[in-house]
Amino acid sequence: MLLALARASAWQPVVERVSRLTEETLGEPAVVAVGPGATEIDQVARAFREAEEVVDAIGPGTPHRPFHVPSDIGLPELLYALRDDIRVQKYVEHQLGRLIEYDERHAGDLLSTLRHYLAAGDKSIAAEQIGLSRQAFYQRLHTIERLLGRDLESGAQRTQLHVAVTALDTLTAAGAGGWGA
């Protein structure tokens, strides 16, 4: 749907109403995306494409809202939009493959440990969140470093692993890839 409004400042209540009516008609939540405003006819196609990109990025893990705008697209949404790109899947395999294989062979949960550590950003907090002593948690992190050949003290390497874990979670939620999480 393409809407032309007389005043640019009045778009939000209109879009919220369109969202509500769409959901009532469909009987289920709908993804409504808003592109940038266009004041000239030659800007309409670009605005529509940007709204389409927003729709494509809204996945199963994205919180439901009446509408989404381009600034709602964070790392999980970007990775969801790229879910069919084999390069994302290969990135996850290269970054986390050995850890996933280890967990599968040993019925372990090192991936979960890494996920908690990366989300918390602090070893002590992450250990407390998953109910482990700091010593046991640190031992798990050491095993993760050894398996992956990574230094978890390196911000760049933590960032790479964070992107890979987020991509894995996104691909798993989207039904892509073939990994356990």
Backbone hydrogen bonds, N-H to C=O, Kabsch-Sander energy under -0.5 kcal/mol:
donor,donor_aa,acceptor,acceptor_aa,energy
3,L,1,M,-0.5
5,L,3,L,-0.5
10,A,7,R,-1.2
11,W,8,A,-1.1
14,V,10,A,-0.9
15,V,11,W,-2.6
16,E,12,Q,-2.4
17,R,13,P,-1.9
18,V,14,V,-2.5
19,S,15,V,-2.5
20,R,16,E,-2.3
21,L,17,R,-2.8
22,T,18,V,-2.5
23,E,19,S,-2.5
24,E,20,R,-2.2
25,T,21,L,-2.3
26,L,22,T,-2.8
27,G,23,E,-2.4
28,E,23,E,-0.6
32,V,30,A,-0.7
33,A,31,V,-0.5
34,V,68,H,-2.8
43,Q,40,E,-1.9
44,V,41,I,-1.2
45,A,41,I,-0.5
47,A,43,Q,-2.2
48,F,44,V,-2.6
49,R,45,A,-2.4
50,E,46,R,-2.3
51,A,47,A,-2.0
52,E,48,F,-2.3
53,E,49,R,-2.2
54,V,50,E,-1.8
55,V,51,A,-2.3
56,D,52,E,-2.4
57,A,53,E,-1.1
57,A,54,V,-0.5
58,I,54,V,-0.8
58,I,55,V,-0.9
59,G,57,A,-0.8
62,T,59,G,-1.5
68,H,32,V,-2.6
72,D,69,V,-2.6
73,I,70,P,-1.6
74,G,72,D,-0.9
78,L,74,G,-2.6
79,L,75,L,-2.6
80,Y,76,P,-2.0
81,A,77,E,-2.4
82,L,78,L,-1.3
83,R,80,Y,-1.7
85,D,82,L,-2.2
86,I,84,D,-0.7
88,V,85,D,-1.4
89,Q,85,D,-1.3
90,K,86,I,-2.6
91,Y,87,R,-2.1
92,V,88,V,-2.1
93,E,89,Q,-2.2
94,H,90,K,-2.9
95,Q,91,Y,-2.5
96,L,92,V,-2.9
97,G,93,E,-1.9
100,I,96,L,-2.6
101,E,97,G,-2.7
102,Y,98,R,-2.1
103,D,99,L,-2.5
104,E,100,I,-2.3
105,R,101,E,-2.5
106,H,102,Y,-2.4
107,A,103,D,-0.7
108,G,103,D,-1.7
113,T,109,D,-2.0
114,L,110,L,-2.8
115,R,111,L,-2.7
116,H,112,S,-2.5
117,Y,113,T,-2.4
118,L,114,L,-2.8
119,A,115,R,-2.2
120,A,116,H,-2.6
121,G,117,Y,-2.8
126,A,122,D,-2.4
127,A,123,K,-2.7
128,E,124,S,-2.2
129,Q,125,I,-2.5
130,I,126,A,-1.8
131,G,128,E,-0.9
132,L,127,A,-2.7
137,F,133,S,-2.6
138,Y,134,R,-3.1
139,Q,135,Q,-2.0
140,R,136,A,-2.0
141,L,137,F,-2.4
142,H,138,Y,-2.3
143,T,139,Q,-2.2
144,I,140,R,-2.5
145,E,141,L,-2.7
146,R,142,H,-2.4
147,L,143,T,-2.8
148,L,144,I,-2.6
149,G,145,E,-1.5
150,R,145,E,-1.6
152,L,150,R,-0.6
154,S,151,D,-1.8
155,G,153,E,-0.6
158,R,154,S,-2.5
159,T,155,G,-2.3
160,Q,156,A,-2.2
161,L,157,Q,-2.2
162,H,158,R,-2.7
163,V,159,T,-2.5
164,A,160,Q,-2.1
165,V,161,L,-2.8
166,T,162,H,-2.6
167,A,163,V,-2.7
168,L,164,A,-2.6
169,D,165,V,-2.7
170,T,166,T,-2.4
171,L,167,A,-3.2
172,T,168,L,-2.6
173,A,169,D,-2.2
174,A,170,T,-1.9
175,G,171,L,-0.7
175,G,172,T,-0.8
176,A,171,L,-2.5
